[in-house]
């Protein structure tokens, strides 16, 4: 389906967007969809943990919000989440759109008669009992979903293999960053970076999937470079203490910045962006880096190769030697850095925009829940006070 096959204003029904715990890409994507759908005349209610409303403020873009506590991992509280969501879906709701496996499972168990769309944002990487349970959940979600949207080609294949009757690509555009508020020199001064020192940036949740241990180990090797690079990692998450201990033990020139709202500023000050994840779909930071003209080194995993093409230096996952070598080679070759930055901007110009993404989703909604012929009021979203 073409992203431009249906304008965002082509669907004015009532949709409930469901998400689990999120501090990054999924929450940003839901906010972007809510903003665009509301602007197009749809009635939107977001259901998710209260913490997601605090971070992403869905109501600020015109959506309603009903707290439904869906943690990142299954717990006995899932039964309460299903009950809470079922109450919301008893109202005038035309369609349910869940984001991620956890939200998809709760929505699949809670929905009544509405069509269910589930966007698959992540692959299951867990092993052992947790991995088996996750793959079981995938099958339940896939078989109860009306349309599965995969954020990358491998996720479309995965949803189909799990039993989805209709699995399609679903673009996930990174929201446009605001203009940087500080100049390059001011950003670099914050981290004590000299005029000739390289500033290397990574942004993402501090989670084992991101493999920041690889970046830290590579950075420890860069102490022998002159001038020595400075590495900063923006993001919060469960791996903070382990990563901080690793930085200390390796004496790596790495600073964990915690959650930041000034990614545009950080990119303005950066010389190089690095992604070391074991898997990604259409990672938002990779999109942001290329749009900003920051050269990128990224693992060739999931949807990243299709996303970046030849506009990034690919490295194998889990390979500290490859990351070390790629960064050294680029820092030693200003011409290669400049060429990579130029290709990144050109590549980014070919991606679907936020508006394209909303239009594509609205087209799916219109297919599954056409406008009611008798005319209906689309005023307040379900659950909005």
N, C-alpha and C positions, 0 to 999 in steps of 0.2 A: 504494500500500500504506500502510495506517495505521501510524503509529509504534507504536501499542499493540496491533497485531494478533497479536503473539507476544511473550511475556515473555522477558527475557534468559536465564532459566533453561531455556528450551525447547530449547536445543541444547547438547549436551555432547560434541561431537566434537573432533577435533584440527585446528587451523587454523594456517597459517603466514602471518603478516602481514609484508609486504615494503615497505620504504621506501628511498628514495635519501637523499642528503645533505639534512639539514633542521636548521634552527635555530629553527623557530617552529611555525606552525600545523599542518603535517602531522605533525610529531613529537608535538605535544600530542594530536592526534586519535588517533594510533595508541596512545599511552599510555592515553588514555581508553577506547578499545575494549578493549585488553588487560585493563585493570583490571576492566571490567564483564563481559567474557566469562569471565575466570578466576573471578570471584565467582559466575557462573552455572553453573560446573561444566565449562567447556570447557578443553581443553588448548591452550595458546597458545605459539607460538614466534615471536619477532620476528627477522627477518633484515634487516640494514642495515649501514651503515658503523659501525665501532667508535666513532666520535665521537658517533653518535646515542645509543648506550648510555651513554656518559659524561655526556651532557647530560640525557637523559630517564629513564634508569635503569629500563628496562622490567622488569628482574628484581625490582625492589622491589615491583611490583604483582603478582608471581606468575608472570610469563611467563618462558620460556626465551629465551636470546639466542644467535644464531650470527652472527658478523661476516661480512657479504658487502659488499664495497666497491663501492657504486654511486654514482659521483660525479654532481654536478648536470648535467654535460655529457658526451656520449658520448666515450669514449676506447678505446684498444686493450685496456684492462683490463676492458672489458665481457665479453669472452670468459671471463676468469677468474671474473667474477661469475656468469655463467650456469652454469659448471661447479660452483662452490661451492654455488649454490642447488639445482642438480640433485641434488647429494649429499644435501642436507637433505630434498628431496622424495622421495627413495628410501625414507624411513622411513614409519611409520604416519601418513600425513597425509590427511585427508579433503577438505581444501579449501585453496585459496591465495587470499589477498586482498592485492592490491598497491595501493599508494597513490601516485598520480601517474604521469605518462607514462614517466619514466625507470625507475621500479620496475616499471611495467606491462610495458615492453618486455623487461626481463630475465626477469620471471616468465613471460611468454608464450613465450619461447625456452627456458626451463628446465623448465617443468612437464611432467609425465608424463601421467597420465590424470585427475588431479583437476580438478574444476570450478575455473574462474578468475574471481574477482570483481576488478574494477579500479575504484577510486574516482578519478574525474577531478576533481582539485583546482584545476587551473589551465588557462587557455587558452594557446595558442601565440601569442605576440606578436612573435616574432623574424621578421625579413625576410631576403631574400637566400638564400644557400646553407643557412645554419643553419635558416631558416624552412622551406625545402623539405624538408630532412631530417627536421625535427620533424613536419611534416605526413605524411610517409611513415611515420614511426614511429607516428603516431596511427592510420593505416589498418591497420598490422600489429597493433597492440594491439587495436583495435576488433574486427577480424575473428577474433581468437583468444580473445576474452573471452566467457565464458558469460553474465555479467551485468555491464553497465557502470552504475555509480552516479555521477550528476552532482551535485556540491556546489551547483550552481545550475541554473536552467532552461536557460540558454544552453549549459551544458556537456552537459546531457542531449541537447539538439538537436545539438550538435557530435559527440558520440559516435555518435548514430544516423546522421548524415550521413557519418561516416567508415566506417560499415559494421557497427556493433554490432547484433547480432540482437535484443538485449534491453537497452534503455537506460531507466533509471528515476531518479527523484530519490533522492538519498542525503543525508539531513540530516547536517550537521556542527556539532554544538553546541560552543560554547566551554566548556571545563571551568570549573567554578565556582571563582572566585578565593578564596583564603583571606581571612579578615578582615584589614583593614589593621592593621599593628603600630604605626604611628605616627599621631599626630594630624595634622590639617591644618596647623597652625602649624609643626610640626616638619619636615614634608615641604617646605613652602615656604621655611623657613629654610635648608634645604640648598642652595637655588638663589638665595638672597639676594632673595627675592620679598617686597616690602612688603605690608602689610595690604590696600591698595587695588589693588595691581598684579594684572592678569590673568596667570594661568599657563596656557599653552596646551600641550597634550600630544599627541604622536603616538607610536605604538609599532608597530614592524614591522622587517622585515629591510631593511638598507640596500642596496637593489637598484634598478636603473633603473625597474622596473615601479612602484615606490612613488612615484616622481616627487617626492621630497623637495626637488628643486631648485625646484619651484613654491612649496612652503611657505617655503623660505628666501628666495626673492625677494619673496614677500608680506610676510614678517616684516621684511625690510629697510625696507619702506614704513611699518611701524608704529612706527618710531622717532619719528614726529611726534605720536603719540598721548600723551595725558597722563592717567593714568600709562602709561608705556610697557610693553607686554606682554613677558613672558619666555616664550620657546618652548623646550621640551625634547623631544628625540627619543630614545627608548629603542630600542636594537637594534644588531646588528652585521651586517656583510656587506661585499661587495666594493666598494661605492660610498663607503666611509668617507673615503678620502683626497680624492676629488673633491668630496664634500660639505663637508669641512672647508675646502678651498681656496675653495669658493664662499662659505661663511659669512664667511671672512676678507676676501675681495675685496668683498663687499657690505656689510660691517660690520653684518651681521644679528644681532639679539639672540637667537641660537639656540645651544643647547648640545647636542652629541652625547653621550649618556650611555653608549653601549656597551650590552652585554647586561645586562639587569636582571632580577632575580627578585622585585622588589617592585612589580609593576604595580598591585596593589591600593592600595599606599601612594601611588603617583604619581597614581592616579585620585582618591584622597581629597583631594589637594592641588590638583587641577586645576579650572579654571573652564570650560575648553572643550577639546574633543577635535577633531582635524582629520585627515581621511584624504584624500590627494591622488592616490591610485593611478590608473594608466591602466586597470586592471582588477582586480576582486576577485570572489570567489564569495560566501562567507558569512564575511567577514573576522572573525577572532577579536577583534581590538581593537575593532572597531565594536560587536560584541556586548557586550564587557566594559564599554565606555563607557556604553552605554544601560542596562545592568543596574545600573551604579553611579550612574545619575542625572546623568551628565556630558553637557551639551549637545554635539551633534555636528554638524560640517560635513563632508560627504563627497561625493566625486565620484559622479555618477549613472552608474555603469558596472557591467557584469556582473550579479551577483546582489544588489548593494547596494540598489537601489530596492525590490525585493521584501522584502528583509530589514528595512529600517528604516521603510518607508512614509512617513508624515508626521512621524515622530519625529526627523528630522534635516533640516538645510538642504542641499538638493542643489546641486552646482555642476558645470559641465561639466569633463571632464578636460583638463589642459594649459592651463587658463585662470587665470593669476595674477590678472587683474583681478577675476574672479568670487570667488576665494578672499579676496582683499583686501576686497572689498565686503561679502561675507557676514560675515566676522569683525568688521569695523568696525560693521556694523549691529547685530549681536548684543551686542557690548560696550557699545554706546550705549543698549541697551534691556533693562534688568534684568527687566522683565516678560516679554519674549519669551524670554530665557534660562531663566527659571523654568518657563515653559510648555513649552519644549522638553525640559527635564529631566524634567518630570512625564510627558510623552507617551513619552519614552524608556523609563522604568520600566514604563509600561503596555504598551508594545509588546513589551518583552523578556519579559513574563509570558506572551505568546502563543507563544513559540518552543518547539520541542522541547528537552527537557532532555537531559543526558548519558544518563540512563537510557532515555529514549525512543529516542535514537540507537542505543544498544547493542541495544535490543529490536528495532528495525527491521533492523539488520544481522543479528542472530541469526535473524530470520524468513527472510531471504534464504538464510542458510546452511542452515536446516532444509529449505527448499524444494529446494535443490540437492544436499544431502548428508544425507538423513534418517538418524536414528539406526539403527545396525545392529541387526537383530532378535535376534542371539545374545548381546547384552550384551558389553561390552568395557571394559577398564580404561582410565580416562582420567587416570591418575596424572601422571607426569612429562611435561612437554612435550618435543617433539623437541629434542635438543641441550642439554637442561638437565643440568648436571653434578650 
